[in-house]
């Protein structure tokens, strides 16, 4: 009698996460088809926004985004632009933010709310925690493992900081995957057809372009380039400047100092940009009280003229990456788009003109990276062995040598994982120890490159200069994280370091914050969804009441808003369920959409009145 065959093991669950500047997403692959997971309201995009509420609550996602006007100095967004960087490096990006960013210990950027400082990793972990909760609610399983994507141009510090954020959120990051590589998978370029693909990724805060060659199911990244300080946020910033330029000088200065007005203007600018993707012009009305009314009409041509230099910067990167790959424009078989900012018509037009072919648009550019990450997650889970991704490092790695030069051991666009060993010696007679300082960059002098780490090799035999043989090995793993070892060949003495970047969290900080997150974790996601929706409804009620007090609407509009406002307030008082609250929020959103411009106008009028009374 034969024993029964055991049932097949359930596929291991590994999710793919797109941790974005503006929105984040999570996806899984079932069979051969990846799909994005959605929350109970059916929404795939999770705003990468965190509000640290005055009452002590931490609110994340859509509910936090709804609080941007009410608590502009406590609502944190675009944190991806600060992660893994020094405060001095991030100063330019931090200058235009309505929430306070300060330089903490070791020149690390910190968001200061009340008397407490928060690292970019900690804020990103809050976003990832929300993403994790959505995945668990949608799949009905606990989620422990993930593939997390980053811009291809992220350096070692930014990659390590992203891994730290995942750890703080209770996720084991199996792989840091470059966003363009993930996008190539999402577009159905599944290895069944060989070819050369250019991926153009223009998101909210960063730009990447990569070229991949696909041969027999192997995805090899040939070259990558990009700009971590360029994205759709910069398009919005140009419109913000245009709006503020219309105002009298003192009123504009007052508006820049008022976080509430700055947030409102940012929202109006983003709305103008979106409308200009579908229309030839868009109008914003500013009521300046006694000074009259100013109508700002921006045509698509004007907008395109303003952003043209930024778009050209992306095209310069495209031309450079084609050259780095040793290709011609004619060698590109497919062009795929990633990121919401690729919806801007001028972007698509200029890219098509440069490459001589229309880009692929058969996948939602907002979803592409998460879908591709889900494919790679399924591969790492062991459920699919048909694909192999070979990525590259974006910048050269080396050590400082005598005189302050940098000896590059691993060149940029080298395929990872990779390992290189070179021999060095001492520069002073009877030297018994050497300092090894690791740099990243393309310049020849250490002072022009980025310092990644430092360690000392001791126990070298006291020999004349040039006789000791010191083998230095650089190992870059599949995540793009660097490990360096040095070994004196005669004695066998060895030292090494996993490069923990200077611009991230210390190991003690990571451990402490992980323990804090475990002790304070919320296990009941459904209950939290109810709480989040209630928070959103309460924020909408307060925000609408404030907006009504500042604006002067005609009676018919005021009645409609008041009616929807009172209906939502009654639902809150009655502790209504999530479905009823969502319906009440939707109804209030419909009737308040028309007063957004009035909120800005009223705030500007207030600034003008204060100016005239001085």
C-alpha positions as CSV (number, residue, x, y, z in Angstrom):
1,X,0.0,0.0,0.0
2,X,1.5,3.3,-1.1
3,X,1.5,6.3,1.2
4,X,-0.5,9.3,0.0
5,X,1.3,12.0,-2.0
6,X,1.7,15.1,0.2
7,X,0.0,18.2,-1.1
8,X,2.2,20.6,-3.0
9,X,3.7,23.4,-0.9
10,X,2.0,26.8,-1.2
11,X,4.0,29.3,-3.2
12,X,6.2,31.5,-1.1
13,X,4.9,35.0,-0.8
14,X,7.3,37.8,-1.7
15,X,5.9,41.1,-2.6
16,X,7.2,43.8,-4.9
17,X,7.2,47.4,-3.6
18,X,7.6,50.6,-5.5
19,X,8.6,53.1,-2.8
20,X,8.0,56.3,-4.7
21,X,8.5,60.0,-4.1
22,X,4.9,60.8,-4.6
23,X,3.1,57.5,-4.3
24,X,4.0,53.9,-3.3
25,X,2.5,50.6,-4.5
26,X,2.7,46.9,-3.7
27,X,2.2,44.1,-6.2
28,X,2.4,40.3,-6.3
29,X,2.5,37.7,-9.1
30,X,0.1,34.8,-9.3
31,X,1.1,32.4,-12.1
32,X,2.6,34.5,-14.9
33,X,0.6,37.6,-14.3
34,X,1.6,40.3,-11.8
35,X,-1.1,42.5,-10.3
36,X,-1.1,45.5,-8.0
37,X,-2.8,45.1,-4.6
38,X,-5.4,47.6,-3.6
39,X,-6.8,48.7,-0.3
40,X,-10.4,48.3,0.9
41,X,-11.4,51.4,-1.1
42,X,-10.0,49.9,-4.3
43,X,-7.1,52.3,-4.5
44,X,-3.7,51.1,-5.7
45,X,-1.7,54.3,-5.1
46,X,-0.7,54.9,-1.5
47,X,0.5,58.5,-1.1
48,X,4.0,58.6,0.3
49,X,2.8,61.1,2.9
50,X,3.0,61.0,6.7
51,X,1.2,63.4,9.1
52,X,2.5,63.5,12.7
53,X,-0.7,64.7,14.3
54,X,-0.6,67.1,17.3
55,X,-2.6,64.5,19.3
56,X,0.3,62.0,18.9
57,X,-1.2,59.9,16.1
58,X,0.8,58.9,13.0
59,X,-1.3,59.1,9.9
60,X,-0.1,57.7,6.6
61,X,-1.3,57.7,3.0
62,X,-4.5,59.3,1.7
63,X,-5.7,60.4,5.1
64,X,-2.3,62.1,5.7
65,X,-2.5,63.8,2.3
66,X,-5.9,65.2,3.2
67,X,-4.2,67.0,6.2
68,X,-1.6,68.9,4.1
69,X,-3.5,72.2,4.3
70,X,-4.5,71.8,7.9
71,X,-1.1,70.8,9.2
72,X,1.4,71.9,6.5
73,X,4.3,72.0,9.0
74,X,3.5,68.4,10.3
75,X,2.7,66.7,7.0
76,X,5.8,65.1,5.4
77,X,6.0,64.3,1.7
78,X,8.8,63.8,-0.9
79,X,11.0,62.2,1.8
80,X,12.7,60.1,-0.8
81,X,14.6,63.2,-1.9
82,X,16.3,63.3,1.5
83,X,17.0,59.6,2.2
84,X,20.6,58.5,2.4
85,X,22.0,62.0,1.9
86,X,23.7,64.5,4.1
87,X,21.9,67.6,5.3
88,X,24.2,69.8,3.3
89,X,23.6,67.7,0.2
90,X,19.8,67.8,0.7
91,X,19.7,71.5,1.6
92,X,18.4,72.6,-1.9
93,X,15.6,70.1,-1.9
94,X,14.7,70.8,1.7
95,X,14.5,74.6,1.2
96,X,11.1,74.6,-0.5
97,X,9.4,72.2,1.9
98,X,6.8,73.5,4.3
99,X,7.9,71.2,7.1
100,X,11.1,71.9,9.1
101,X,14.3,70.0,8.0
102,X,17.3,70.4,10.2
103,X,20.9,69.2,10.3
104,X,21.3,66.6,13.0
105,X,24.3,64.8,14.3
106,X,27.0,63.9,11.7
107,X,25.3,66.3,9.3
108,X,22.3,64.0,8.9
109,X,19.0,65.5,7.7
110,X,16.2,65.3,10.3
111,X,12.5,66.3,10.2
112,X,11.8,68.2,13.4
113,X,8.3,68.1,14.7
114,X,7.7,69.6,18.1
115,X,10.9,68.7,20.0
116,X,11.5,65.4,18.3
117,X,13.7,64.6,15.2
118,X,12.8,62.0,12.7
119,X,15.2,60.5,10.2
120,X,14.2,60.0,6.5
121,X,14.5,56.3,7.1
122,X,12.0,56.4,9.9
123,X,9.5,58.4,7.9
124,X,10.0,56.0,4.9
125,X,9.4,53.1,7.2
126,X,6.0,54.5,8.2
127,X,5.1,54.6,4.5
128,X,6.4,51.0,4.0
129,X,4.4,49.9,7.1
130,X,1.2,51.2,5.4
131,X,2.2,49.4,2.2
132,X,2.8,46.2,4.2
133,X,-0.6,46.5,5.8
134,X,-2.3,46.9,2.4
135,X,-0.6,43.8,1.2
136,X,-1.6,41.7,4.2
137,X,-5.2,42.9,4.0
138,X,-5.4,42.1,0.3
139,X,-3.7,38.7,0.4
140,X,-4.9,37.5,3.8
141,X,-1.3,36.5,4.7
142,X,1.4,38.0,6.8
143,X,4.1,39.7,4.6
144,X,7.7,39.3,5.7
145,X,9.7,39.4,2.4
146,X,9.9,42.0,-0.3
147,X,11.8,43.3,-3.3
148,X,12.0,47.1,-3.0
149,X,12.8,49.3,-5.9
150,X,15.1,52.4,-6.1
151,X,16.1,54.7,-8.8
152,X,19.0,53.3,-10.8
153,X,21.1,56.4,-10.0
154,X,20.7,55.9,-6.2
155,X,24.2,55.5,-4.7
156,X,25.4,53.1,-2.0
157,X,24.2,55.3,0.8
158,X,20.7,55.7,-0.6
159,X,20.4,52.0,-1.2
160,X,21.5,51.1,2.3
161,X,19.2,53.7,3.8
162,X,16.3,52.2,1.8
163,X,17.1,48.7,3.2
164,X,17.2,50.2,6.7
165,X,13.7,51.7,6.2
166,X,12.4,48.3,5.1
167,X,13.9,46.7,8.2
168,X,12.2,49.3,10.4
169,X,8.9,48.4,8.8
170,X,9.3,44.7,9.6
171,X,10.3,43.7,6.1
172,X,13.2,41.5,5.0
173,X,14.4,43.2,1.8
174,X,15.5,40.3,-0.4
175,X,16.7,42.6,-3.2
176,X,17.1,46.2,-4.0
177,X,16.0,46.4,-7.6
178,X,16.6,49.3,-10.0
179,X,13.3,50.9,-11.1
180,X,14.0,50.8,-14.9
181,X,14.9,47.1,-14.7
182,X,11.6,46.4,-12.9
183,X,9.7,48.4,-15.5
184,X,11.1,46.4,-18.4
185,X,9.6,43.3,-16.9
186,X,6.2,45.0,-16.4
187,X,5.9,45.9,-20.1
188,X,5.6,42.2,-21.0
189,X,9.1,42.1,-22.2
190,X,9.4,38.7,-20.5
191,X,12.5,37.3,-22.1
192,X,10.6,35.5,-24.9
193,X,11.8,38.0,-27.4
194,X,15.4,39.2,-27.6
195,X,16.1,42.9,-28.1
196,X,17.4,46.1,-26.7
197,X,15.1,48.2,-24.5
198,X,15.5,51.8,-23.3
199,X,13.5,52.6,-20.1
200,X,12.7,56.3,-19.5
201,X,11.6,56.8,-15.9
202,X,10.5,60.3,-14.9
203,X,8.9,60.2,-11.4
204,X,7.9,62.8,-8.9
205,X,11.4,63.4,-7.6
206,X,13.9,61.5,-9.6
207,X,14.8,60.7,-13.2
208,X,16.4,57.5,-14.5
209,X,17.2,56.1,-17.9
210,X,18.6,52.6,-18.5
211,X,19.3,50.4,-21.5
212,X,18.7,46.6,-21.1
213,X,19.6,43.8,-23.5
214,X,17.5,40.7,-23.4
215,X,18.9,37.5,-24.7
216,X,17.5,34.0,-23.9
217,X,15.6,35.2,-20.8
218,X,18.6,37.0,-19.4
219,X,18.1,40.7,-18.7
220,X,21.4,42.5,-18.8
221,X,21.6,46.2,-18.0
222,X,24.1,47.7,-20.4
223,X,24.2,51.2,-18.9
224,X,22.3,53.6,-16.7
225,X,22.2,57.3,-16.1
226,X,20.0,59.8,-14.3
227,X,19.4,62.7,-12.0
228,X,18.2,62.3,-8.4
229,X,17.3,66.0,-8.3
230,X,14.9,66.1,-11.3
231,X,11.2,65.1,-11.5
232,X,7.6,66.2,-11.7
233,X,8.0,68.1,-8.5
234,X,10.3,70.5,-10.4
235,X,7.6,71.0,-13.0
236,X,5.2,72.0,-10.2
237,X,7.8,74.3,-8.7
238,X,8.0,76.3,-11.9
239,X,4.2,76.9,-11.8
240,X,4.4,77.8,-8.1
241,X,7.0,80.5,-9.1
242,X,4.6,81.7,-11.8
243,X,1.7,82.0,-9.4
244,X,3.8,83.9,-6.7
245,X,5.3,86.2,-9.4
246,X,1.8,87.6,-10.0
247,X,1.5,88.9,-6.5
248,X,2.7,92.2,-5.1
249,X,6.2,91.7,-3.7
250,X,5.3,91.8,0.0
251,X,2.3,89.6,-0.5
252,X,4.4,87.1,-2.3
253,X,7.0,87.2,0.5
254,X,4.3,86.6,3.1
255,X,2.9,83.7,1.1
256,X,6.3,82.0,0.9
257,X,6.6,82.3,4.7
258,X,3.1,80.9,5.4
259,X,3.2,77.0,5.2
260,X,-0.6,76.9,4.7
261,X,-0.5,79.2,1.7
262,X,2.5,77.5,0.3
263,X,0.8,74.1,0.4
264,X,-2.3,75.5,-1.2
265,X,-0.2,77.1,-4.0
266,X,1.6,73.8,-4.5
267,X,-1.7,72.0,-4.8
268,X,-3.0,74.5,-7.3
269,X,0.2,74.2,-9.4
270,X,-0.1,70.4,-9.5
271,X,-3.7,70.7,-10.6
272,X,-2.7,73.1,-13.4
273,X,0.0,70.7,-14.6
274,X,-2.5,67.8,-14.7
275,X,-5.1,69.9,-16.6
276,X,-2.5,71.0,-19.1
277,X,-1.8,67.4,-20.1
278,X,-5.4,67.2,-21.5
279,X,-6.1,70.8,-22.4
280,X,-4.4,73.7,-24.3
281,X,-4.8,76.0,-21.4
282,X,-5.8,76.1,-17.7
283,X,-6.9,79.0,-15.5
284,X,-6.4,79.8,-11.8
285,X,-8.4,82.7,-10.3
286,X,-6.9,84.8,-7.4
287,X,-9.1,87.1,-5.5
288,X,-7.0,89.9,-4.1
289,X,-9.8,91.7,-2.3
290,X,-9.4,95.5,-2.6
291,X,-6.7,95.0,-5.2
292,X,-9.1,93.3,-7.5
293,X,-9.0,89.8,-9.1
294,X,-6.1,88.3,-11.0
295,X,-6.8,85.5,-13.4
296,X,-3.8,83.4,-14.2
297,X,-4.1,81.5,-17.4
298,X,-1.3,79.2,-18.4
299,X,-1.2,77.8,-21.9
300,X,0.3,74.5,-22.7
301,X,2.8,76.3,-24.9
302,X,3.9,78.5,-21.9
303,X,4.2,75.6,-19.6
304,X,6.2,73.6,-22.2
305,X,8.5,76.6,-22.7
306,X,9.2,76.7,-18.9
307,X,9.9,73.0,-18.5
308,X,11.8,72.7,-21.8
309,X,15.3,73.0,-20.1
310,X,14.3,70.3,-17.6
311,X,13.1,68.0,-20.3
312,X,16.3,68.6,-22.3
313,X,18.3,67.5,-19.2
314,X,16.5,64.1,-19.4
315,X,17.2,63.8,-23.1
316,X,20.9,64.6,-22.5
317,X,20.9,61.6,-20.1
318,X,19.3,59.5,-22.8
319,X,22.0,60.4,-25.3
320,X,24.7,59.7,-22.7
321,X,23.4,56.3,-21.7
322,X,23.2,55.2,-25.4
323,X,26.8,56.3,-25.9
324,X,27.8,54.5,-22.6
325,X,26.2,51.3,-23.9
326,X,28.2,51.5,-27.1
327,X,25.0,51.8,-29.2
328,X,23.4,54.0,-31.7
329,X,19.8,55.3,-31.5
330,X,18.8,52.9,-34.3
331,X,19.8,50.0,-32.1
332,X,17.0,50.6,-29.6
333,X,14.1,48.2,-30.3
334,X,11.7,49.4,-27.7
335,X,11.2,52.5,-25.5
336,X,9.1,52.2,-22.3
337,X,7.8,54.9,-20.0
338,X,7.7,54.9,-16.3
339,X,6.4,57.5,-13.8
340,X,3.4,59.8,-13.8
341,X,5.4,62.7,-15.2
342,X,5.7,60.9,-18.5
343,X,2.1,61.8,-19.1
344,X,3.2,65.3,-20.0
345,X,2.7,65.5,-23.8
346,X,5.9,67.4,-24.4
347,X,7.9,64.7,-22.7
348,X,6.5,62.0,-25.0
349,X,6.9,64.1,-28.1
350,X,10.5,65.1,-27.5
351,X,11.5,61.6,-26.6
352,X,9.9,60.2,-29.8
353,X,11.7,62.8,-31.8
354,X,15.0,61.9,-30.3
355,X,14.6,58.1,-30.7
356,X,12.7,58.1,-34.0
357,X,9.9,55.9,-32.6
358,X,6.9,56.2,-30.4
359,X,7.3,55.0,-26.9
360,X,5.3,52.1,-25.5
361,X,2.2,53.1,-23.5
362,X,0.5,49.8,-23.0
363,X,1.1,49.8,-19.2
364,X,0.1,52.5,-16.7
365,X,3.3,54.3,-16.0
366,X,2.4,54.7,-12.4
367,X,2.1,50.9,-11.9
368,X,4.9,49.6,-14.1
369,X,7.7,49.6,-11.4
370,X,5.6,47.7,-8.8
371,X,4.4,45.2,-11.4
372,X,8.0,44.5,-12.4
373,X,9.1,44.2,-8.9
374,X,6.5,41.6,-8.3
375,X,7.9,39.5,-11.2
376,X,11.4,39.7,-9.6
377,X,9.9,38.9,-6.2
378,X,8.4,35.8,-7.6
379,X,11.7,34.7,-9.1
380,X,13.5,35.2,-5.7
381,X,10.7,33.3,-4.0
382,X,11.7,30.3,-6.2
383,X,8.4,30.2,-8.1
384,X,9.9,31.1,-11.4
385,X,13.4,30.1,-12.6
386,X,13.0,31.3,-16.2
387,X,14.4,34.9,-15.7
388,X,17.7,36.2,-14.7
389,X,18.3,39.9,-14.0
390,X,21.9,41.3,-14.3
391,X,22.0,44.8,-13.0
392,X,24.8,47.4,-12.9
393,X,26.3,49.9,-10.5
394,X,25.8,53.5,-11.4
395,X,29.1,55.0,-10.1
396,X,32.7,53.8,-10.0
397,X,34.1,52.5,-6.7
398,X,37.7,52.8,-5.5
399,X,40.2,53.6,-2.7
400,X,42.3,56.7,-1.9
401,X,45.9,56.3,-2.8
402,X,49.0,58.3,-1.9
403,X,48.6,62.0,-2.8
404,X,44.8,62.0,-2.6
405,X,44.1,60.2,-5.9
406,X,41.4,57.6,-6.3
407,X,42.3,54.2,-7.7
408,X,39.0,52.8,-9.2
409,X,38.6,49.1,-8.7
410,X,35.0,48.7,-10.0
411,X,34.0,50.9,-12.9
412,X,30.5,52.3,-13.4
413,X,28.1,50.2,-15.4
414,X,29.8,47.0,-14.2
415,X,27.4,44.1,-14.0
416,X,26.6,43.1,-10.4
417,X,27.1,41.0,-8.4
418,X,30.8,41.5,-9.0
419,X,34.2,41.2,-7.2
420,X,37.6,42.7,-8.0
421,X,40.9,42.3,-6.2
422,X,44.0,44.4,-6.7
423,X,47.3,44.5,-4.8
424,X,48.7,47.6,-3.1
425,X,51.7,48.3,-0.9
426,X,53.0,50.8,1.7
427,X,54.4,54.2,1.0
428,X,56.6,54.6,4.1
429,X,59.4,52.4,5.4
430,X,58.5,50.1,8.3
431,X,54.9,51.0,8.1
432,X,52.8,48.6,10.2
433,X,49.3,49.8,9.5
434,X,47.4,51.4,6.5
435,X,44.2,53.4,6.4
436,X,41.8,52.5,3.6
437,X,39.3,55.1,2.6
438,X,36.6,54.1,0.1
439,X,35.2,56.5,-2.5
440,X,32.5,56.5,-5.1
441,X,32.5,58.7,-8.2
442,X,34.0,59.4,-11.5
443,X,36.6,62.1,-10.6
444,X,40.3,61.3,-10.2
445,X,40.8,63.0,-6.9
446,X,39.4,61.9,-3.6
447,X,38.2,65.5,-2.7
448,X,35.9,65.4,-5.8
449,X,34.3,62.0,-5.0
450,X,32.0,60.9,-2.3
451,X,33.5,59.2,0.8
452,X,31.7,56.0,1.6
453,X,33.7,54.5,4.5
454,X,37.0,54.0,6.2
455,X,38.9,51.2,8.0
456,X,42.4,50.3,9.2
457,X,44.5,47.3,8.4
458,X,47.0,46.6,11.2
459,X,49.8,44.0,11.7
460,X,51.7,44.7,8.5
461,X,55.4,43.5,8.8
462,X,57.8,46.5,9.2
463,X,59.4,46.3,5.8
464,X,60.8,48.9,3.4
465,X,58.2,50.8,1.5
466,X,56.8,48.9,-1.5
467,X,57.6,45.4,-0.2
468,X,54.4,44.5,1.7
469,X,51.7,43.0,-0.5
470,X,48.2,44.1,0.4
471,X,45.3,42.6,-1.5
472,X,42.2,44.8,-1.5
473,X,38.9,43.1,-2.6
474,X,35.8,45.0,-3.5
475,X,32.6,42.9,-3.5
476,X,29.3,44.4,-4.7
477,X,26.3,42.2,-4.0
478,X,23.1,41.9,-6.0
479,X,21.6,44.8,-4.0
480,X,24.5,47.1,-5.1
481,X,25.8,47.1,-1.5
482,X,29.6,47.2,-1.1
483,X,31.9,45.1,1.1
484,X,35.6,45.7,1.2
485,X,38.4,43.5,2.6
486,X,42.2,44.0,2.8
487,X,44.7,41.2,3.4
488,X,48.5,41.3,3.9
489,X,49.7,38.4,1.8
490,X,52.8,37.6,3.8
491,X,51.3,37.4,7.3
492,X,47.6,36.6,6.4
493,X,46.4,39.5,8.6
494,X,43.0,40.7,7.4
495,X,40.5,43.5,8.0
496,X,37.3,44.5,6.3
497,X,34.1,46.5,6.3
498,X,30.6,46.4,4.9
499,X,30.2,50.0,3.9
500,X,27.7,51.5,6.3
501,X,27.3,54.9,4.6
502,X,28.0,58.1,6.5
503,X,24.7,59.5,5.5
504,X,22.3,57.0,7.0
505,X,21.3,55.4,10.3
506,X,23.8,53.8,12.7
507,X,23.4,50.1,13.4
508,X,22.3,51.0,17.0
509,X,19.7,53.4,15.6
510,X,18.3,50.7,13.3
511,X,18.1,48.1,16.1
512,X,16.5,50.5,18.6
513,X,14.0,51.7,16.1
514,X,13.1,48.1,15.0
515,X,12.4,47.2,18.7
516,X,10.3,50.3,19.1
517,X,8.3,49.4,15.9
518,X,7.7,45.8,17.1
519,X,6.6,47.0,20.6
520,X,4.1,49.5,19.1
521,X,2.9,47.5,16.1
522,X,-0.8,47.4,15.3
523,X,-1.9,43.9,14.4
524,X,-5.5,44.5,13.4
525,X,-5.4,46.1,9.9
526,X,-9.1,46.2,9.4
527,X,-9.6,48.2,12.5
528,X,-6.8,50.6,11.4
529,X,-8.5,51.1,8.1
530,X,-11.6,52.2,9.9
531,X,-9.5,54.6,12.1
532,X,-7.7,56.0,9.0
533,X,-11.0,56.7,7.2
534,X,-12.4,58.4,10.3
535,X,-9.2,60.5,10.5
536,X,-9.7,61.5,6.9
537,X,-13.3,62.4,7.5
538,X,-12.5,64.5,10.6
539,X,-9.7,66.2,8.7
540,X,-12.0,67.1,5.8
541,X,-14.6,68.5,8.2
542,X,-12.1,70.7,9.9
543,X,-10.4,71.7,6.7
544,X,-13.7,72.6,5.0
545,X,-14.8,74.7,8.0
546,X,-11.5,76.6,7.8
547,X,-11.8,77.0,4.1
548,X,-15.4,78.3,4.4
549,X,-14.3,80.9,7.0
550,X,-11.6,82.2,4.7
551,X,-13.5,82.2,1.4
552,X,-16.4,84.2,0.2
553,X,-18.6,81.8,-1.8
554,X,-22.0,82.6,-3.4
555,X,-25.0,81.5,-1.3
556,X,-25.9,78.5,-3.5
557,X,-22.3,77.1,-3.2
558,X,-22.2,77.8,0.5
559,X,-25.5,75.9,1.0
560,X,-24.2,72.8,-0.9
561,X,-21.0,72.7,1.0
562,X,-22.7,73.2,4.3
563,X,-25.2,70.4,3.6
564,X,-22.5,67.9,2.7
565,X,-20.4,69.1,5.6
566,X,-23.2,68.5,8.2
567,X,-24.0,65.1,6.7
568,X,-20.4,64.0,7.2
569,X,-20.3,65.4,10.7
570,X,-23.5,63.5,11.6
571,X,-21.9,60.2,10.3
572,X,-18.9,60.9,12.5
573,X,-21.0,61.6,15.5
574,X,-22.9,58.3,14.9
575,X,-19.7,56.3,14.5
576,X,-20.8,55.2,11.0
577,X,-19.0,52.3,9.3
578,X,-16.3,52.6,6.7
579,X,-18.6,52.4,3.7
580,X,-20.8,55.2,5.0
581,X,-17.8,57.4,5.9
582,X,-16.3,56.9,2.5
583,X,-19.5,57.9,0.8
584,X,-19.8,61.0,2.9
585,X,-16.2,62.0,2.2
586,X,-16.8,61.5,-1.6
587,X,-19.8,63.7,-1.5
588,X,-18.0,66.5,0.4
589,X,-15.1,66.2,-2.0
590,X,-17.4,66.8,-5.0
591,X,-18.9,70.0,-3.7
592,X,-15.6,71.4,-2.3
593,X,-13.6,70.9,-5.5
594,X,-14.6,74.4,-6.8
595,X,-13.4,76.3,-3.7
596,X,-9.7,75.3,-3.8
597,X,-8.8,78.5,-5.7
598,X,-10.8,80.6,-3.2
599,X,-8.8,79.2,-0.3
600,X,-5.6,80.4,-1.9
601,X,-7.1,83.8,-2.8
602,X,-8.4,84.4,0.7
603,X,-5.0,83.5,2.2
604,X,-3.3,86.0,-0.2
605,X,-5.9,88.7,0.6
606,X,-5.2,88.2,4.3
607,X,-1.5,88.7,3.6
608,X,-2.2,91.9,1.7
609,X,-4.4,93.3,4.4
610,X,-1.7,92.7,7.0
611,X,0.7,94.4,4.6
612,X,-1.4,97.6,4.3
613,X,-1.9,97.9,8.0
614,X,1.9,98.1,8.7
